[in-house]
Amino acid sequence: MAGAVQLILGFIRYLGVTAVAQMHFAVAVLAMVASIVAGAAALGFRQVSQGDSNVVWLALLMAITSVIQYGLGEASVVIAHMAMGVIFVIGTVTLAALVYCRPFFSAETTNE
């Protein structure tokens, strides 16, 4: 969700509305911290439940992408920052779809 808000705020900022600059920065920090926590949680859940390794790798890749994107934004590399932002949104939406469509914990599965 923070990734989609980031995309909208970034687009508004790109159009010349500088009033959203601080909000764009705040949501960027929130998205980066959330993606790092999600990547660490995916590693923990994989060890507990033998979850899907694709979900774990995608969660870790999104954490790395968010850190790179944040760094590009701080370095004012605008085109690369925007490209990484679009990749981040696509990746996080894909990750959410994978997690919500096939949860790690299910009542039908048993751990034997």
Residue pairs with C-beta under 8 A, 6 or more apart in sequence:
2 27
2 30
2 31
2 34
3 31
3 85
3 88
3 89
3 92
3 93
4 89
4 93
5 27
6 24
6 27
6 28
6 31
6 85
6 88
6 89
7 85
7 86
7 89
9 20
9 23
9 24
9 27
10 24
10 82
10 85
12 20
13 20
13 21
13 24
14 82
28 69
28 70
28 73
29 70
31 66
31 88
32 66
32 67
32 69
32 70
35 59
35 62
35 63
35 65
35 66
35 92
36 63
36 66
36 67
38 59
38 62
38 63
38 95
39 59
39 60
39 62
39 63
40 63
41 59
42 51
42 55
42 56
42 59
42 60
43 56
43 60
45 51
45 56
45 104
46 53
46 55
46 56
49 104
49 105
49 111
51 104
52 98
52 102
52 104
54 98
55 95
55 98
55 99
55 104
58 91
58 94
58 95
58 98
59 95
61 91
62 88
62 91
62 92
62 95
65 84
65 87
65 88
65 91
66 88
68 84
69 81
69 84
69 85
69 88
72 80
72 81
72 84
73 81
